């Protein structure tokens, strides 16, 4: 399952609000930003959008590292060898 499939499944099973999405974000601690599923406003095939204050932020799906609910990993990006 890829990142889009995971987010889309969470969206259509009404569990998106329960998840945390970890993305590559230069400048954040360890270059990783955690986004709560409650902030997600749109899920598309190649990107998702989330609300941060008054702004909506565009994130390409290739920047998603991990999607979890509680401590259960639902998606984790494969690492390069």
N, C-alpha and C positions, 0 to 999 in steps of 0.2 A: 504494500500500500504506500502511495506517495503522500506528500504533505497535503495536497489539495483533497485527495480522497478522504483523508483523516478529518480535515476541517469540515468538509462537506457532510460527512456522516454525522459528525457532532452537531452540525447545524440542523440537519433534518430529523435527528432524534432528540432535539431540545436539550442537548448536553453541552453546547458550546460555552455557556456561562460557567460551567464547572472546570474548564480547562485552563492551563497556563501554556503560553507559546513562548519558546525561547528563540531569539533571533540573533544573528550577527549584527552588532551595532557598534561601529567604531566610536571610541570615546567613552563608552559605558564601562563599568567595572568588568575586567576580563574580556572586554569587547562583546559581552552578551547582555541583552536586554530581555527582561521577562514581561510579557504582556498578558493581562488577565483576559479570559474569554469574554467577560462582560463588556470589554471595551471594543470588541470586534463589531464592525458595522456592515461589512460586506465580504463575501467569500467568492472569489472567481477562480477560473482554471489556472491562471498564472500569477495571481496576486491576492492579497487581502488588504482591507482597510480597517484602521482602528481609530478611535477617538482619543485624543490626548489634549485635554483642556478644550479650547474652542476649535482646535484644528482636527482634521481627518488626515491621517498619515497613510501613505501608500507603501506597502512592503511586498516586494517580489517573493514568490514562494521559495525560490532557491536560497533565500537567506534564512529560512526556518531550519533550526538545528534540532529542536525537540518539541514534542507536544505531550503534555502529561495531564492526568486528572489525579489529584492527590499525589501519591508517589508512584503511580502506575504509568509507565512510559507507553504511550500509544503509537508514537512515531519518533524515530531517531534517524537523522541523516547519516548515510553511510560515510565512513571516513576513507580518504584516499590512501592507498598503500604506497 
